[in-house]
């Protein structure tokens, strides 16, 4: 019985799980992240401020984008 054809790479890369939970790739390939400061001490904040915390923010730094791509190599491929 012939063996299955393997892919070109010899090994799989492990995804950094914290990175994959914090970042997402959009359909156009941009990297987006959630805002911090949403877990506690929100009573004193205005409704508008709390609503703004729900938005996703585009990651702008090239160095950060490269680091995230290295830590989560399959982030964009699964979209």
VOBA-1610 file (N, C-alpha, C; in pm, whole numbers, padded with zeros to 5 digits, always signed):
BEGIN
Unk+00084-00118+00000Unk+00000+00000+00000Unk+00089+00125+00000Unk+00069+00218-00092Unk+00155+00337-00098Unk+00125+00433+00017Unk+00230+00502+00057Unk+00215+00600+00164Unk+00153+00728+00114Unk+00094+00803+00207Unk+00037+00934+00171Unk+00148+01032+00140Unk+00121+01122+00049Unk+00218+01227+00019Unk+00221+01327+00133Unk+00340+01361+00178Unk+00353+01459+00285Unk+00369+01597+00226Unk+00346+01698+00309Unk+00364+01835+00262Unk+00512+01867+00255Unk+00546+01982+00203Unk+00686+02017+00183Unk+00760+02038+00315Unk+00690+02082+00418Unk+00757+02105+00544Unk+00771+01975+00622Unk+00878+01964+00695Unk+00906+01839+00767Unk+00840+01836+00903Unk+00804+01950+00954Unk+00746+01953+01088Unk+00642+02064+01096Unk+00555+02051+01195Unk+00452+02152+01218Unk+00503+02253+01320Unk+00461+02377+01304Unk+00497+02481+01398Unk+00388+02495+01503Unk+00430+02510+01628Unk+00331+02524+01734Unk+00286+02669+01744Unk+00157+02689+01765Unk+00099+02822+01779Unk+00108+02865+01924Unk+00149+02989+01946Unk+00148+03048+02080Unk+00003+03081+02113Unk-00054+03007+02208Unk-00199+03012+02230Unk-00247+03149+02278Unk-00168+03217+02361Unk-00210+03349+02409Unk-00218+03447+02293Unk-00125+03436+02197Unk-00128+03523+02080Unk-00249+03495+01993Unk-00282+03367+01974Unk-00396+03334+01888Unk-00527+03379+01950Unk-00532+03391+02083Unk-00654+03438+02148Unk-00666+03589+02146Unk-00554+03660+02138Unk-00556+03806+02144Unk-00569+03873+02009Unk-00528+03805+01903Unk-00526+03867+01770Unk-00612+03786+01674Unk-00661+03857+01570Unk-00740+03795+01464Unk-00700+03855+01331Unk-00713+03780+01225Unk-00687+03833+01092Unk-00821+03860+01024Unk-00832+03975+00961Unk-00955+04009+00889Unk-00953+03943+00752Unk-01061+03957+00680Unk-01069+03899+00547Unk-00969+03959+00451Unk-00936+04087+00470Unk-00840+04152+00381Unk-00696+04129+00425Unk-00677+04058+00537Unk-00541+04026+00581Unk-00486+04115+00689Unk-00564+04214+00733Unk-00515+04301+00840Unk-00518+04227+00973Unk-00432+04269+01063Unk-00426+04210+01195Unk-00500+04303+01291Unk-00596+04249+01367Unk-00671+04330+01461Unk-00659+04269+01601Unk-00677+04355+01700Unk-00668+04312+01839Unk-00781+04374+01918Unk-00807+04317+02036Unk-00907+04374+02126Unk-00840+04473+02218Unk-00918+04559+02279Unk-00864+04656+02372Unk-00856+04597+02512Unk-00763+04648+02590Unk-00747+04600+02727Unk-00829+04683+02823Unk-00829+04644+02950Unk-00898+04720+03052Unk-01046+04695+03059Unk-01090+04575+03022Unk-01233+04547+03019Unk-01278+04457+03133Unk-01187+04411+03216Unk-01226+04306+03310Unk-01289+04358+03439Unk-01233+04462+03498Unk-01292+04510+03623Unk-01270+04660+03636Unk-01327+04720+03741Unk-01324+04866+03766Unk-01392+04943+03654Unk-01503+04892+03605Unk-01574+04960+03496Unk-01692+05041+03546Unk-01721+05036+03675Unk-01838+05108+03727Unk-01826+05259+03710Unk-01704+05308+03724Unk-01684+05453+03721Unk-01672+05508+03579Unk-01673+05425+03478Unk-01656+05471+03341Unk-01791+05502+03278Unk-01788+05592+03184Unk-01912+05631+03117Unk-01956+05521+03020Unk-02082+05528+02980Unk-02136+05430+02886Unk-02059+05432+02754Unk-02026+05552+02710Unk-01955+05567+02583Unk-01817+05502+02589Unk-01747+05523+02699Unk-01614+05465+02714Unk-01621+05313+02716Unk-01721+05260+02785Unk-01737+05115+02791Unk-01774+05058+02654Unk-01852+05132+02577Unk-01889+05087+02443Unk-01767+05088+02350Unk-01680+05188+02367Unk-01561+05196+02284Unk-01463+05083+02311Unk-01468+05026+02431Unk-01379+04914+02464Unk-01414+04788+02386Unk-01535+04780+02332Unk-01577+04661+02260Unk-01522+04656+02117Unk-01471+04768+02067Unk-01423+04773+01929Unk-01290+04701+01912Unk-01266+04653+01791Unk-01138+04595+01756Unk-01050+04705+01696Unk-00920+04696+01721Unk-00826+04797+01674Unk-00727+04732+01579Unk-00697+04800+01469Unk-00598+04749+01375Unk-00459+04765+01434Unk-00376+04662+01421Unk-00238+04667+01469Unk-00156+04742+01366Unk-00084+04845+01410Unk-00015+04934+01317Unk+00134+04908+01306Unk+00199+04865+01412Unk+00344+04851+01410Unk+00390+04731+01327Unk+00485+04753+01236Unk+00535+04644+01151Unk+00606+04537+01233Unk+00680+04580+01336Unk+00753+04485+01418Unk+00657+04395+01496Unk+00548+04452+01544Unk+00450+04374+01619Unk+00380+04274+01527Unk+00349+04318+01405Unk+00284+04229+01308Unk+00376+04111+01276Unk+00504+04137+01257Unk+00599+04029+01229Unk+00608+03933+01347Unk+00607+03986+01467Unk+00617+03901+01586Unk+00494+03812+01600Unk+00376+03869+01574Unk+00253+03791+01584Unk+00251+03683+01476Unk+00297+03714+01356Unk+00301+03614+01249Unk+00397+03500+01284Unk+00503+03531+01355Unk+00596+03426+01397Unk+00537+03341+01508Unk+00466+03405+01602Unk+00409+03331+01715Unk+00286+03251+01676Unk+00209+03302+01580Unk+00087+03232+01535Unk+00094+03218+01384Unk+00171+03121+01333Unk+00195+03113+01188Unk+00072+03076+01107Unk-00027+03013+01167Unk-00143+02969+01092Unk-00263+03061+01113Unk-00241+03179+01168Unk-00350+03271+01199Unk-00424+03315+01073Unk-00352+03351+00970Unk-00416+03401+00848Unk-00453+03288+00752Unk-00386+03175+00762Unk-00409+03067+00666Unk-00543+03000+00687Unk-00597+03009+00809Unk-00723+02941+00838Unk-00844+03026+00804Unk-00827+03147+00756Unk-00938+03236+00723Unk-00994+03200+00589
//
